[in-house]
Amino acid sequence: MSTLSTHVLDLVSGKPAAGMAISLWAGHECLFRGVTNVDGRCPELGQTTGDMQSGSYRLEFAVADYFRTRDVALSDPPFLDVVPIAFGMAQVAPGEKGGHYHVPLLVSPYGFSTYRGS
């Protein structure tokens, strides 16, 4: 089993994205809904999900709603509305401890980037 965390950075302001709504999905089942804190993190995500099974997951970030609350001009409709990041957690060998999956998001109204962090 593995653990999960995320962190969102606002590339317009150069600061953590405080107040962005996020959700975690496994298929059609929502496992978590929350909002990033002043550091752009959502510690409740890891606290709620705990140890996670291997499998396919999706984090969804409400990017357009976040930028609207910061009075950033967006196209209509916005180029990026909800950013989904689909990722997989690998099977852990018997007797081995699972890894930690950190899925950060660097975002602006017109682009984003992610990677597997530590």
C-alpha positions in Angstrom: 0.0 0.0 0.0 1.1 3.6 -0.6 0.3 7.1 0.6 -0.7 10.2 -1.4 -0.2 13.9 -1.2 -0.5 16.9 -3.5 0.7 20.6 -3.7 -0.5 23.3 -6.1 1.6 26.3 -7.2 0.0 29.3 -8.9 2.3 30.3 -11.7 0.5 33.7 -12.2 1.3 34.9 -8.7 4.3 32.7 -8.1 2.8 31.5 -4.8 1.0 28.4 -3.4 -2.5 28.1 -4.7 -4.5 28.5 -1.5 -8.2 27.8 -1.7 -8.3 25.5 -4.8 -10.9 22.7 -4.6 -9.5 19.2 -5.4 -11.1 15.8 -5.5 -9.7 12.2 -5.8 -11.4 9.6 -7.8 -11.1 5.8 -8.4 -13.1 5.2 -11.5 -16.5 6.8 -10.9 -16.2 6.8 -7.1 -15.1 10.0 -5.4 -12.8 9.1 -2.5 -12.0 12.6 -1.3 -13.0 16.3 -1.7 -11.1 19.1 -0.1 -9.5 22.6 -0.5 -5.8 23.5 -0.5 -4.5 25.4 2.5 -2.3 28.6 2.6 0.7 26.5 1.6 -1.2 25.1 -1.5 -1.3 21.7 0.2 -4.3 19.5 1.3 -3.1 17.5 4.3 -6.6 16.1 4.7 -6.1 14.1 1.5 -3.5 11.8 3.1 -5.3 11.7 6.4 -8.6 10.7 4.8 -7.2 8.2 2.3 -4.4 6.7 4.4 -2.8 3.7 2.9 -4.0 3.2 -0.7 -4.2 0.0 -2.7 -2.4 -0.2 -6.1 -4.6 0.9 -9.0 -5.6 3.8 -11.2 -6.7 7.1 -9.7 -7.5 10.7 -10.8 -6.9 13.9 -9.0 -9.2 16.8 -10.3 -8.2 20.4 -9.6 -10.8 23.2 -10.0 -8.4 25.6 -11.8 -10.9 28.1 -13.4 -12.9 28.5 -10.2 -9.6 29.2 -8.3 -8.4 31.9 -10.8 -11.9 33.5 -11.0 -11.7 34.1 -7.2 -8.4 35.9 -7.8 -9.8 38.1 -10.5 -7.6 36.6 -13.2 -9.1 37.3 -16.6 -10.2 34.0 -18.2 -11.6 33.3 -21.7 -15.2 32.2 -21.9 -15.3 29.3 -21.7 -11.9 29.0 -19.8 -9.1 27.2 -21.6 -8.5 25.1 -18.5 -11.5 24.5 -16.3 -11.0 21.3 -14.2 -7.5 19.8 -14.6 -7.6 16.0 -14.3 -4.4 14.1 -13.5 -4.8 10.4 -14.0 -2.0 8.3 -12.4 -1.4 4.8 -11.2 0.0 3.4 -8.0 2.1 0.3 -8.6 1.6 -3.1 -6.9 4.0 -3.5 -3.9 5.8 -6.8 -3.5 4.6 -9.0 -0.5 6.5 -7.9 2.7 7.6 -4.6 1.2 6.4 -1.2 2.4 4.5 0.9 -0.1 5.9 4.1 -1.5 4.7 7.7 -1.2 3.1 9.3 -4.2 3.3 13.1 -4.3 1.4 14.6 -7.3 2.1 18.4 -7.5 0.4 20.7 -9.9 2.0 23.9 -11.3 -0.7 25.8 -13.1 -1.7 29.0 -14.9 -4.9 29.7 -16.8 -3.3 28.4 -20.0 -1.1 25.6 -19.0 0.0 23.1 -16.3 2.7 20.7 -15.4 3.0 17.7 -13.0 5.4 15.0 -12.0 5.9 12.4 -9.4 7.4 14.2 -6.5 8.9 13.0 -3.2 
